[in-house]
Amino acid sequence: MAGIINYIKESFGELKNNVTWPTMAEAQSLTVLVAVFSIVFSLAIWGVDTVFSKVVGFYFKFING
């Protein structure tokens, strides 16, 4: 049990002293970048899914006559 507590204390010390945190402006710009990329990526997946769905639908319509 003491090992776990020591590990948690060391982890917090590491986060406090050795991690370089971004400034608020950097964090905001990175957040916007991630949001935009997520929207673009989701639209791309939606487009591929739509095209694939139509191709499969046409294929089965063609097969069934």
All heavy atoms as TSV, in Angstrom:
chain	resi	resn	atom	element	x	y	z
A	1	MET	N	N	0.827	-1.198	0.000
A	1	MET	CA	C	0.000	0.000	0.000
A	1	MET	C	C	0.866	1.255	0.000
A	1	MET	O	O	0.536	2.233	-0.644
A	1	MET	CB	C	-0.920	-0.032	1.238
A	1	MET	CG	C	-1.922	1.081	1.269
A	1	MET	SD	S	-3.119	0.834	-0.039
A	1	MET	CE	C	-4.201	2.154	0.251
A	2	ALA	N	N	1.972	1.218	0.731
A	2	ALA	CA	C	2.868	2.376	0.784
A	2	ALA	C	C	3.475	2.642	-0.584
A	2	ALA	O	O	3.747	3.787	-0.932
A	2	ALA	CB	C	3.959	2.155	1.815
A	3	GLY	N	N	3.677	1.576	-1.377
A	3	GLY	CA	C	4.230	1.733	-2.719
A	3	GLY	C	C	3.300	2.513	-3.632
A	3	GLY	O	O	3.747	3.334	-4.436
A	4	ILE	N	N	2.006	2.265	-3.487
A	4	ILE	CA	C	1.026	2.969	-4.312
A	4	ILE	C	C	0.985	4.442	-3.938
A	4	ILE	O	O	0.961	5.323	-4.820
A	4	ILE	CB	C	-0.367	2.316	-4.164
A	4	ILE	CG1	C	-0.350	0.900	-4.748
A	4	ILE	CG2	C	-1.434	3.159	-4.839
A	4	ILE	CD1	C	-1.604	0.111	-4.505
A	5	ILE	N	N	0.976	4.741	-2.662
A	5	ILE	CA	C	0.947	6.132	-2.200
A	5	ILE	C	C	2.205	6.868	-2.660
A	5	ILE	O	O	2.136	8.007	-3.139
A	5	ILE	CB	C	0.778	6.188	-0.671
A	5	ILE	CG1	C	-0.602	5.656	-0.288
A	5	ILE	CG2	C	0.971	7.606	-0.156
A	5	ILE	CD1	C	-0.825	5.472	1.185
A	6	ASN	N	N	3.351	6.211	-2.546
A	6	ASN	CA	C	4.611	6.812	-2.992
A	6	ASN	C	C	4.573	7.064	-4.502
A	6	ASN	O	O	5.028	8.104	-4.974
A	6	ASN	CB	C	5.786	5.902	-2.625
A	6	ASN	CG	C	7.113	6.579	-2.856
A	6	ASN	OD1	O	7.231	7.782	-2.686
A	6	ASN	ND2	N	8.101	5.793	-3.240
A	7	TYR	N	N	4.029	6.120	-5.247
A	7	TYR	CA	C	3.915	6.270	-6.701
A	7	TYR	C	C	3.052	7.480	-7.057
A	7	TYR	O	O	3.397	8.267	-7.941
A	7	TYR	CB	C	3.327	4.992	-7.316
A	7	TYR	CG	C	3.037	5.115	-8.783
A	7	TYR	CD1	C	4.060	5.070	-9.722
A	7	TYR	CD2	C	1.729	5.288	-9.234
A	7	TYR	CE1	C	3.787	5.187	-11.072
A	7	TYR	CE2	C	1.447	5.407	-10.576
A	7	TYR	CZ	C	2.487	5.352	-11.497
A	7	TYR	OH	O	2.215	5.477	-12.832
A	8	ILE	N	N	1.921	7.644	-6.363
A	8	ILE	CA	C	1.023	8.771	-6.629
A	8	ILE	C	C	1.710	10.088	-6.285
A	8	ILE	O	O	1.632	11.057	-7.051
A	8	ILE	CB	C	-0.303	8.595	-5.856
A	8	ILE	CG1	C	-1.088	7.409	-6.430
A	8	ILE	CG2	C	-1.137	9.865	-5.911
A	8	ILE	CD1	C	-2.296	7.015	-5.643
A	9	LYS	N	N	2.413	10.140	-5.172
A	9	LYS	CA	C	3.138	11.356	-4.789
A	9	LYS	C	C	4.202	11.702	-5.825
A	9	LYS	O	O	4.337	12.859	-6.233
A	9	LYS	CB	C	3.795	11.187	-3.415
A	9	LYS	CG	C	2.850	11.276	-2.264
A	9	LYS	CD	C	3.602	11.112	-0.940
A	9	LYS	CE	C	2.668	11.124	0.235
A	9	LYS	NZ	N	3.369	10.918	1.510
A	10	GLU	N	N	4.946	10.710	-6.270
A	10	GLU	CA	C	5.980	10.946	-7.273
A	10	GLU	C	C	5.368	11.381	-8.602
A	10	GLU	O	O	5.926	12.226	-9.307
A	10	GLU	CB	C	6.827	9.697	-7.463
A	10	GLU	CG	C	7.753	9.414	-6.310
A	10	GLU	CD	C	8.547	8.133	-6.501
A	10	GLU	OE1	O	8.403	7.479	-7.559
A	10	GLU	OE2	O	9.307	7.781	-5.581
A	11	SER	N	N	4.209	10.818	-8.940
A	11	SER	CA	C	3.542	11.198	-10.190
A	11	SER	C	C	3.119	12.655	-10.154
A	11	SER	O	O	3.318	13.396	-11.135
A	11	SER	CB	C	2.320	10.311	-10.430
A	11	SER	OG	O	2.717	8.976	-10.610
A	12	PHE	N	N	2.531	13.092	-9.045
A	12	PHE	CA	C	2.137	14.494	-8.924
A	12	PHE	C	C	3.361	15.412	-8.953
A	12	PHE	O	O	3.330	16.482	-9.565
A	12	PHE	CB	C	1.313	14.731	-7.658
A	12	PHE	CG	C	-0.143	14.422	-7.838
A	12	PHE	CD1	C	-0.706	13.306	-7.239
A	12	PHE	CD2	C	-0.950	15.241	-8.601
A	12	PHE	CE1	C	-2.045	13.012	-7.407
A	12	PHE	CE2	C	-2.293	14.963	-8.775
A	12	PHE	CZ	C	-2.841	13.841	-8.183
A	13	GLY	N	N	4.440	15.002	-8.310
A	13	GLY	CA	C	5.668	15.783	-8.347
A	13	GLY	C	C	6.214	15.902	-9.760
A	13	GLY	O	O	6.684	16.970	-10.171
A	14	GLU	N	N	6.155	14.828	-10.510
A	14	GLU	CA	C	6.598	14.830	-11.903
A	14	GLU	C	C	5.756	15.792	-12.732
A	14	GLU	O	O	6.277	16.581	-13.520
A	14	GLU	CB	C	6.478	13.407	-12.461
A	14	GLU	CG	C	7.017	13.231	-13.848
A	14	GLU	CD	C	8.507	13.000	-13.880
A	14	GLU	OE1	O	9.084	12.618	-12.859
A	14	GLU	OE2	O	9.096	13.231	-14.943
A	15	LEU	N	N	4.441	15.723	-12.554
A	15	LEU	CA	C	3.550	16.613	-13.308
A	15	LEU	C	C	3.772	18.076	-12.945
A	15	LEU	O	O	3.673	18.958	-13.782
A	15	LEU	CB	C	2.086	16.236	-13.048
A	15	LEU	CG	C	1.608	14.933	-13.686
A	15	LEU	CD1	C	0.215	14.586	-13.178
A	15	LEU	CD2	C	1.610	15.040	-15.186
A	16	LYS	N	N	4.081	18.336	-11.693
A	16	LYS	CA	C	4.249	19.701	-11.207
A	16	LYS	C	C	5.580	20.307	-11.648
A	16	LYS	O	O	5.645	21.470	-12.037
A	16	LYS	CB	C	4.162	19.690	-9.683
A	16	LYS	CG	C	3.805	20.993	-9.051
A	16	LYS	CD	C	3.877	20.785	-7.554
A	16	LYS	CE	C	2.791	21.447	-6.789
A	16	LYS	NZ	N	2.951	21.293	-5.359
A	17	ASN	N	N	6.644	19.511	-11.610
A	17	ASN	CA	C	7.984	20.059	-11.783
A	17	ASN	C	C	8.634	19.774	-13.137
A	17	ASN	O	O	9.455	20.568	-13.593
A	17	ASN	CB	C	8.905	19.519	-10.682
A	17	ASN	CG	C	8.406	19.890	-9.301
A	17	ASN	OD1	O	7.941	20.996	-9.073
A	17	ASN	ND2	N	8.472	18.946	-8.378
A	18	ASN	N	N	8.304	18.675	-13.779
A	18	ASN	CA	C	9.041	18.273	-14.975
A	18	ASN	C	C	8.249	18.355	-16.273
A	18	ASN	O	O	8.833	18.204	-17.336
A	18	ASN	CB	C	9.576	16.849	-14.807
A	18	ASN	CG	C	10.564	16.752	-13.671
A	18	ASN	OD1	O	11.151	17.750	-13.268
A	18	ASN	ND2	N	10.750	15.555	-13.144
A	19	VAL	N	N	6.951	18.559	-16.197
A	19	VAL	CA	C	6.129	18.630	-17.399
A	19	VAL	C	C	6.034	20.083	-17.843
A	19	VAL	O	O	5.811	20.973	-17.033
A	19	VAL	CB	C	4.715	18.046	-17.143
A	19	VAL	CG1	C	3.815	18.248	-18.342
A	19	VAL	CG2	C	4.811	16.573	-16.793
A	20	THR	N	N	6.217	20.307	-19.145
A	20	THR	CA	C	6.063	21.651	-19.699
A	20	THR	C	C	4.621	21.804	-20.161
A	20	THR	O	O	4.188	21.136	-21.100
A	20	THR	CB	C	7.017	21.850	-20.894
A	20	THR	OG1	O	8.339	21.589	-20.463
A	20	THR	CG2	C	6.921	23.261	-21.421
A	21	TRP	N	N	3.896	22.672	-19.493
A	21	TRP	CA	C	2.494	22.880	-19.818
A	21	TRP	C	C	2.365	24.008	-20.833
A	21	TRP	O	O	3.089	24.995	-20.771
A	21	TRP	CB	C	1.704	23.228	-18.555
A	21	TRP	CG	C	1.696	22.114	-17.556
A	21	TRP	CD1	C	2.482	21.999	-16.458
A	21	TRP	CD2	C	0.885	20.940	-17.600
A	21	TRP	NE1	N	2.203	20.827	-15.800
A	21	TRP	CE2	C	1.237	20.161	-16.471
A	21	TRP	CE3	C	-0.091	20.483	-18.463
A	21	TRP	CZ2	C	0.626	18.944	-16.211
A	21	TRP	CZ3	C	-0.689	19.268	-18.192
A	21	TRP	CH2	C	-0.342	18.511	-17.080
A	22	PRO	N	N	1.426	23.894	-21.781
A	22	PRO	CA	C	1.233	24.978	-22.759
A	22	PRO	C	C	0.582	26.190	-22.099
A	22	PRO	O	O	-0.106	26.067	-21.084
A	22	PRO	CB	C	0.300	24.359	-23.804
A	22	PRO	CG	C	-0.434	23.293	-23.065
A	22	PRO	CD	C	0.528	22.771	-22.030
A	23	THR	N	N	0.786	27.342	-22.725
A	23	THR	CA	C	0.114	28.541	-22.239
A	23	THR	C	C	-1.366	28.441	-22.585
A	23	THR	O	O	-1.776	27.585	-23.378
A	23	THR	CB	C	0.704	29.804	-22.889
A	23	THR	OG1	O	0.447	29.745	-24.309
A	23	THR	CG2	C	2.198	29.926	-22.633
A	24	MET	N	N	-2.163	29.334	-22.006
A	24	MET	CA	C	-3.602	29.311	-22.281
A	24	MET	C	C	-3.870	29.557	-23.771
A	24	MET	O	O	-4.732	28.904	-24.366
A	24	MET	CB	C	-4.317	30.363	-21.425
A	24	MET	CG	C	-5.806	30.326	-21.581
A	24	MET	SD	S	-6.506	28.741	-21.120
A	24	MET	CE	C	-7.267	29.167	-19.602
A	25	ALA	N	N	-3.116	30.470	-24.380
A	25	ALA	CA	C	-3.304	30.761	-25.809
A	25	ALA	C	C	-2.969	29.536	-26.663
A	25	ALA	O	O	-3.692	29.222	-27.617
A	25	ALA	CB	C	-2.442	31.947	-26.214
A	26	GLU	N	N	-1.878	28.854	-26.322
A	26	GLU	CA	C	-1.513	27.636	-27.055
A	26	GLU	C	C	-2.581	26.562	-26.877
A	26	GLU	O	O	-2.961	25.886	-27.846
A	26	GLU	CB	C	-0.176	27.099	-26.561
A	26	GLU	CG	C	1.031	27.895	-26.990
A	26	GLU	CD	C	2.312	27.368	-26.372
A	26	GLU	OE1	O	2.277	26.883	-25.220
A	26	GLU	OE2	O	3.342	27.460	-27.044
A	27	ALA	N	N	-3.067	26.402	-25.668
A	27	ALA	CA	C	-4.096	25.394	-25.403
A	27	ALA	C	C	-5.368	25.690	-26.187
A	27	ALA	O	O	-5.990	24.784	-26.748
A	27	ALA	CB	C	-4.394	25.331	-23.906
A	28	GLN	N	N	-5.753	26.965	-26.257
A	28	GLN	CA	C	-6.954	27.328	-27.008
A	28	GLN	C	C	-6.776	27.075	-28.495
A	28	GLN	O	O	-7.671	26.542	-29.156
A	28	GLN	CB	C	-7.309	28.790	-26.753
A	28	GLN	CG	C	-7.868	29.033	-25.371
A	28	GLN	CD	C	-8.079	30.511	-25.075
A	28	GLN	OE1	O	-7.519	31.382	-25.727
A	28	GLN	NE2	N	-8.888	30.782	-24.062
A	29	SER	N	N	-5.612	27.457	-29.048
A	29	SER	CA	C	-5.405	27.250	-30.482
A	29	SER	C	C	-5.331	25.762	-30.814
A	29	SER	O	O	-5.856	25.328	-31.844
A	29	SER	CB	C	-4.147	27.976	-30.962
A	29	SER	OG	O	-2.997	27.418	-30.391
A	30	LEU	N	N	-4.720	24.973	-29.941
A	30	LEU	CA	C	-4.671	23.527	-30.172
A	30	LEU	C	C	-6.057	22.894	-30.053
A	30	LEU	O	O	-6.387	21.959	-30.784
A	30	LEU	CB	C	-3.692	22.867	-29.202
A	30	LEU	CG	C	-2.216	23.178	-29.458
A	30	LEU	CD1	C	-1.357	22.616	-28.336
A	30	LEU	CD2	C	-1.764	22.634	-30.787
A	31	THR	N	N	-6.873	23.414	-29.144
A	31	THR	CA	C	-8.236	22.909	-28.998
A	31	THR	C	C	-9.045	23.179	-30.260
A	31	THR	O	O	-9.779	22.309	-30.747
A	31	THR	CB	C	-8.919	23.557	-27.780
A	31	THR	OG1	O	-8.165	23.240	-26.610
A	31	THR	CG2	C	-10.344	23.065	-27.618
A	32	VAL	N	N	-8.899	24.383	-30.816
A	32	VAL	CA	C	-9.593	24.721	-32.064
A	32	VAL	C	C	-9.100	23.824	-33.193
A	32	VAL	O	O	-9.891	23.324	-33.993
A	32	VAL	CB	C	-9.402	26.216	-32.404
A	32	VAL	CG1	C	-9.893	26.525	-33.804
A	32	VAL	CG2	C	-10.113	27.088	-31.381
A	33	LEU	N	N	-7.796	23.605	-33.257
A	33	LEU	CA	C	-7.228	22.746	-34.295
A	33	LEU	C	C	-7.790	21.329	-34.204
A	33	LEU	O	O	-8.187	20.743	-35.215
A	33	LEU	CB	C	-5.706	22.718	-34.170
A	33	LEU	CG	C	-4.955	21.881	-35.190
A	33	LEU	CD1	C	-5.087	22.488	-36.579
A	33	LEU	CD2	C	-3.500	21.773	-34.791
A	34	VAL	N	N	-7.864	20.789	-33.007
A	34	VAL	CA	C	-8.405	19.440	-32.815
A	34	VAL	C	C	-9.887	19.398	-33.187
A	34	VAL	O	O	-10.352	18.449	-33.831
A	34	VAL	CB	C	-8.188	18.960	-31.362
A	34	VAL	CG1	C	-8.992	17.710	-31.062
A	34	VAL	CG2	C	-6.708	18.722	-31.110
A	35	ALA	N	N	-10.638	20.430	-32.817
A	35	ALA	CA	C	-12.071	20.471	-33.152
A	35	ALA	C	C	-12.273	20.517	-34.670
A	35	ALA	O	O	-13.106	19.776	-35.213
A	35	ALA	CB	C	-12.729	21.671	-32.487
A	36	VAL	N	N	-11.506	21.359	-35.349
A	36	VAL	CA	C	-11.637	21.467	-36.810
A	36	VAL	C	C	-11.250	20.152	-37.475
A	36	VAL	O	O	-11.950	19.666	-38.375
A	36	VAL	CB	C	-10.787	22.649	-37.342
A	36	VAL	CG1	C	-10.674	22.612	-38.853
A	36	VAL	CG2	C	-11.378	23.971	-36.883
A	37	PHE	N	N	-10.125	19.574	-37.054
A	37	PHE	CA	C	-9.698	18.301	-37.629
A	37	PHE	C	C	-10.743	17.217	-37.387
A	37	PHE	O	O	-11.016	16.404	-38.278
A	37	PHE	CB	C	-8.351	17.868	-37.049
A	37	PHE	CG	C	-7.854	16.576	-37.624
A	37	PHE	CD1	C	-7.287	16.534	-38.879
A	37	PHE	CD2	C	-7.974	15.400	-36.911
A	37	PHE	CE1	C	-6.838	15.342	-39.425
A	37	PHE	CE2	C	-7.529	14.200	-37.437
A	37	PHE	CZ	C	-6.959	14.161	-38.696
A	38	SER	N	N	-11.343	17.196	-36.210
A	38	SER	CA	C	-12.368	16.191	-35.895
A	38	SER	C	C	-13.588	16.344	-36.794
A	38	SER	O	O	-14.138	15.349	-37.285
A	38	SER	CB	C	-12.791	16.300	-34.435
A	38	SER	OG	O	-11.713	16.029	-33.584
A	39	ILE	N	N	-13.991	17.586	-37.042
A	39	ILE	CA	C	-15.139	17.834	-37.924
A	39	ILE	C	C	-14.821	17.403	-39.346
A	39	ILE	O	O	-15.619	16.719	-40.000
A	39	ILE	CB	C	-15.562	19.316	-37.856
A	39	ILE	CG1	C	-16.169	19.613	-36.483
A	39	ILE	CG2	C	-16.533	19.660	-38.971
A	39	ILE	CD1	C	-16.376	21.086	-36.204
A	40	VAL	N	N	-13.640	17.781	-39.853
A	40	VAL	CA	C	-13.247	17.408	-41.216
A	40	VAL	C	C	-13.152	15.890	-41.350
A	40	VAL	O	O	-13.641	15.301	-42.320
A	40	VAL	CB	C	-11.911	18.088	-41.596
A	40	VAL	CG1	C	-11.346	17.526	-42.887
A	40	VAL	CG2	C	-12.094	19.594	-41.703
A	41	PHE	N	N	-12.545	15.240	-40.372
A	41	PHE	CA	C	-12.399	13.791	-40.412
A	41	PHE	C	C	-13.764	13.099	-40.358
A	41	PHE	O	O	-13.995	12.132	-41.079
A	41	PHE	CB	C	-11.510	13.330	-39.262
A	41	PHE	CG	C	-11.059	11.908	-39.371
A	41	PHE	CD1	C	-10.174	11.514	-40.356
A	41	PHE	CD2	C	-11.526	10.951	-38.472
A	41	PHE	CE1	C	-9.761	10.193	-40.457
A	41	PHE	CE2	C	-11.118	9.645	-38.569
A	41	PHE	CZ	C	-10.228	9.254	-39.560
A	42	SER	N	N	-14.668	13.601	-39.525
A	42	SER	CA	C	-15.995	12.977	-39.438
A	42	SER	C	C	-16.771	13.164	-40.732
A	42	SER	O	O	-17.491	12.260	-41.156
A	42	SER	CB	C	-16.773	13.521	-38.245
A	42	SER	OG	O	-17.058	14.890	-38.421
A	43	LEU	N	N	-16.615	14.330	-41.377
A	43	LEU	CA	C	-17.274	14.539	-42.671
A	43	LEU	C	C	-16.698	13.611	-43.740
A	43	LEU	O	O	-17.441	13.093	-44.585
A	43	LEU	CB	C	-17.146	15.998	-43.109
A	43	LEU	CG	C	-17.988	17.001	-42.317
A	43	LEU	CD1	C	-17.635	18.427	-42.729
A	43	LEU	CD2	C	-19.469	16.741	-42.503
A	44	ALA	N	N	-15.386	13.387	-43.704
A	44	ALA	CA	C	-14.768	12.461	-44.657
A	44	ALA	C	C	-15.289	11.045	-44.446
A	44	ALA	O	O	-15.614	10.343	-45.414
A	44	ALA	CB	C	-13.245	12.514	-44.524
A	45	ILE	N	N	-15.374	10.616	-43.210
A	45	ILE	CA	C	-15.901	9.273	-42.920
A	45	ILE	C	C	-17.359	9.171	-43.344
A	45	ILE	O	O	-17.784	8.167	-43.930
A	45	ILE	CB	C	-15.731	8.933	-41.428
A	45	ILE	CG1	C	-14.250	8.746	-41.116
A	45	ILE	CG2	C	-16.516	7.683	-41.056
A	45	ILE	CD1	C	-13.955	8.533	-39.657
A	46	TRP	N	N	-18.139	10.223	-43.083
A	46	TRP	CA	C	-19.541	10.227	-43.499
A	46	TRP	C	C	-19.648	10.105	-45.024
A	46	TRP	O	O	-20.480	9.356	-45.543
A	46	TRP	CB	C	-20.224	11.509	-43.014
A	46	TRP	CG	C	-21.599	11.692	-43.567
A	46	TRP	CD1	C	-22.737	11.056	-43.185
A	46	TRP	CD2	C	-21.981	12.571	-44.628
A	46	TRP	NE1	N	-23.804	11.487	-43.935
A	46	TRP	CE2	C	-23.356	12.423	-44.831
A	46	TRP	CE3	C	-21.267	13.472	-45.417
A	46	TRP	CZ2	C	-24.030	13.135	-45.803
A	46	TRP	CZ3	C	-21.952	14.179	-46.374
A	46	TRP	CH2	C	-23.315	14.009	-46.567
A	47	GLY	N	N	-18.789	10.832	-45.744
A	47	GLY	CA	C	-18.810	10.772	-47.206
A	47	GLY	C	C	-18.465	9.387	-47.723
A	47	GLY	O	O	-19.152	8.856	-48.605
A	48	VAL	N	N	-17.429	8.783	-47.193
A	48	VAL	CA	C	-17.040	7.441	-47.619
A	48	VAL	C	C	-18.144	6.447	-47.280
A	48	VAL	O	O	-18.483	5.574	-48.095
A	48	VAL	CB	C	-15.701	7.036	-46.968
A	48	VAL	CG1	C	-15.405	5.565	-47.184
A	48	VAL	CG2	C	-14.569	7.891	-47.509
A	49	ASP	N	N	-18.739	6.573	-46.110
A	49	ASP	CA	C	-19.821	5.680	-45.706
A	49	ASP	C	C	-21.029	5.823	-46.633
A	49	ASP	O	O	-21.639	4.828	-47.025
A	49	ASP	CB	C	-20.223	5.977	-44.261
A	49	ASP	CG	C	-21.311	5.054	-43.772
A	49	ASP	OD1	O	-21.102	3.828	-43.812
A	49	ASP	OD2	O	-22.365	5.565	-43.339
A	50	THR	N	N	-21.353	7.054	-46.998
A	50	THR	CA	C	-22.482	7.288	-47.897
A	50	THR	C	C	-22.232	6.671	-49.271
A	50	THR	O	O	-23.106	5.993	-49.826
A	50	THR	CB	C	-22.749	8.800	-48.035
A	50	THR	OG1	O	-23.013	9.339	-46.741
A	50	THR	CG2	C	-23.925	9.074	-48.938
A	51	VAL	N	N	-21.046	6.906	-49.817
A	51	VAL	CA	C	-20.713	6.344	-51.128
A	51	VAL	C	C	-20.729	4.823	-51.058
A	51	VAL	O	O	-21.300	4.154	-51.931
A	51	VAL	CB	C	-19.342	6.868	-51.611
A	51	VAL	CG1	C	-18.849	6.099	-52.819
A	51	VAL	CG2	C	-19.430	8.357	-51.906
A	52	PHE	N	N	-20.112	4.252	-50.031
A	52	PHE	CA	C	-20.074	2.801	-49.889
A	52	PHE	C	C	-21.481	2.230	-49.758
A	52	PHE	O	O	-21.805	1.203	-50.353
A	52	PHE	CB	C	-19.225	2.414	-48.675
A	52	PHE	CG	C	-19.012	0.938	-48.533
A	52	PHE	CD1	C	-18.199	0.249	-49.413
A	52	PHE	CD2	C	-19.631	0.239	-47.509
A	52	PHE	CE1	C	-18.006	-1.110	-49.286
A	52	PHE	CE2	C	-19.445	-1.123	-47.374
A	52	PHE	CZ	C	-18.628	-1.807	-48.255
A	53	SER	N	N	-22.336	2.905	-49.007
A	53	SER	CA	C	-23.715	2.453	-48.827
A	53	SER	C	C	-24.466	2.441	-50.158
A	53	SER	O	O	-25.198	1.496	-50.467
A	53	SER	CB	C	-24.421	3.355	-47.827
A	53	SER	OG	O	-25.775	3.024	-47.710
A	54	LYS	N	N	-24.273	3.490	-50.958
A	54	LYS	CA	C	-24.947	3.553	-52.259
A	54	LYS	C	C	-24.412	2.482	-53.211
A	54	LYS	O	O	-25.185	1.859	-53.943
A	54	LYS	CB	C	-24.794	4.935	-52.856
A	54	LYS	CG	C	-25.590	5.988	-52.102
A	54	LYS	CD	C	-25.665	7.282	-52.880
A	54	LYS	CE	C	-26.339	8.347	-52.070
A	54	LYS	NZ	N	-27.759	8.193	-51.917
A	55	VAL	N	N	-23.099	2.258	-53.190
A	55	VAL	CA	C	-22.517	1.227	-54.048
A	55	VAL	C	C	-23.066	-0.144	-53.675
A	55	VAL	O	O	-23.453	-0.929	-54.549
A	55	VAL	CB	C	-20.969	1.257	-53.959
A	55	VAL	CG1	C	-20.354	0.013	-54.582
A	55	VAL	CG2	C	-20.423	2.511	-54.618
A	56	VAL	N	N	-23.123	-0.452	-52.405
A	56	VAL	CA	C	-23.655	-1.742	-51.965
A	56	VAL	C	C	-25.136	-1.842	-52.324
A	56	VAL	O	O	-25.614	-2.894	-52.776
A	56	VAL	CB	C	-23.425	-1.943	-50.449
A	56	VAL	CG1	C	-24.188	-3.147	-49.925
A	56	VAL	CG2	C	-21.938	-2.095	-50.158
A	57	GLY	N	N	-25.880	-0.756	-52.155
A	57	GLY	CA	C	-27.297	-0.765	-52.516
A	57	GLY	C	C	-27.500	-1.009	-54.001
A	57	GLY	O	O	-28.362	-1.810	-54.394
A	58	PHE	N	N	-26.717	-0.333	-54.838
A	58	PHE	CA	C	-26.822	-0.561	-56.284
A	58	PHE	C	C	-26.419	-1.982	-56.651
A	58	PHE	O	O	-27.023	-2.606	-57.519
A	58	PHE	CB	C	-25.948	0.433	-57.051
A	58	PHE	CG	C	-26.492	1.832	-57.070
A	58	PHE	CD1	C	-25.648	2.910	-56.874
A	58	PHE	CD2	C	-27.843	2.084	-57.282
A	58	PHE	CE1	C	-26.133	4.207	-56.880
A	58	PHE	CE2	C	-28.341	3.372	-57.298
A	58	PHE	CZ	C	-27.486	4.437	-57.096
A	59	TYR	N	N	-25.412	-2.506	-55.983
A	59	TYR	CA	C	-24.964	-3.875	-56.258
A	59	TYR	C	C	-26.085	-4.877	-55.977
A	59	TYR	O	O	-26.379	-5.729	-56.800
A	59	TYR	CB	C	-23.727	-4.188	-55.411
A	59	TYR	CG	C	-23.289	-5.629	-55.502
A	59	TYR	CD1	C	-22.645	-6.110	-56.645
A	59	TYR	CD2	C	-23.544	-6.525	-54.455
A	59	TYR	CE1	C	-22.264	-7.439	-56.724
A	59	TYR	CE2	C	-23.159	-7.840	-54.538
A	59	TYR	CZ	C	-22.520	-8.294	-55.675
A	59	TYR	OH	O	-22.147	-9.600	-55.762
A	60	PHE	N	N	-26.723	-4.743	-54.811
A	60	PHE	CA	C	-27.778	-5.699	-54.477
A	60	PHE	C	C	-29.020	-5.482	-55.345
A	60	PHE	O	O	-29.715	-6.439	-55.664
A	60	PHE	CB	C	-28.135	-5.625	-52.991
A	60	PHE	CG	C	-27.152	-6.357	-52.118
A	60	PHE	CD1	C	-26.328	-5.683	-51.240
A	60	PHE	CD2	C	-27.048	-7.733	-52.195
A	60	PHE	CE1	C	-25.422	-6.353	-50.448
A	60	PHE	CE2	C	-26.141	-8.429	-51.409
A	60	PHE	CZ	C	-25.323	-7.732	-50.533
A	61	LYS	N	N	-29.268	-4.246	-55.753
A	61	LYS	CA	C	-30.395	-4.000	-56.658
A	61	LYS	C	C	-30.116	-4.649	-58.011
A	61	LYS	O	O	-31.003	-5.245	-58.626
A	61	LYS	CB	C	-30.592	-2.495	-56.822
A	61	LYS	CG	C	-31.845	-2.129	-57.580
A	61	LYS	CD	C	-31.851	-0.658	-57.944
A	61	LYS	CE	C	-32.680	0.122	-56.997
A	61	LYS	NZ	N	-32.794	1.539	-57.379
A	62	PHE	N	N	-28.851	-4.558	-58.469
A	62	PHE	CA	C	-28.457	-5.153	-59.733
A	62	PHE	C	C	-28.525	-6.671	-59.672
A	62	PHE	O	O	-28.983	-7.328	-60.607
A	62	PHE	CB	C	-27.044	-4.680	-60.086
A	62	PHE	CG	C	-26.502	-5.273	-61.357
A	62	PHE	CD1	C	-26.952	-4.833	-62.584
A	62	PHE	CD2	C	-25.539	-6.287	-61.315
A	62	PHE	CE1	C	-26.471	-5.380	-63.760
A	62	PHE	CE2	C	-25.049	-6.825	-62.477
A	62	PHE	CZ	C	-25.507	-6.383	-63.702
A	63	ILE	N	N	-28.058	-7.252	-58.551
A	63	ILE	CA	C	-28.043	-8.712	-58.393
A	63	ILE	C	C	-29.462	-9.270	-58.354
A	63	ILE	O	O	-29.766	-10.311	-58.955
A	63	ILE	CB	C	-27.292	-9.108	-57.111
A	63	ILE	CG1	C	-25.821	-8.767	-57.226
A	63	ILE	CG2	C	-27.446	-10.578	-56.775
A	63	ILE	CD1	C	-25.080	-9.511	-58.307
A	64	ASN	N	N	-30.372	-8.570	-57.653
A	64	ASN	CA	C	-31.738	-9.064	-57.502
A	64	ASN	C	C	-32.619	-8.728	-58.686
A	64	ASN	O	O	-33.755	-9.187	-58.752
A	64	ASN	CB	C	-32.363	-8.507	-56.217
A	64	ASN	CG	C	-31.713	-9.089	-54.983
A	64	ASN	OD1	O	-31.242	-10.220	-55.010
A	64	ASN	ND2	N	-31.673	-8.330	-53.911
A	65	GLY	N	N	-32.120	-7.961	-59.612
A	65	GLY	CA	C	-32.867	-7.678	-60.822
A	65	GLY	C	C	-33.670	-6.490	-60.667
A	65	GLY	O	O	-34.487	-5.893	-61.024
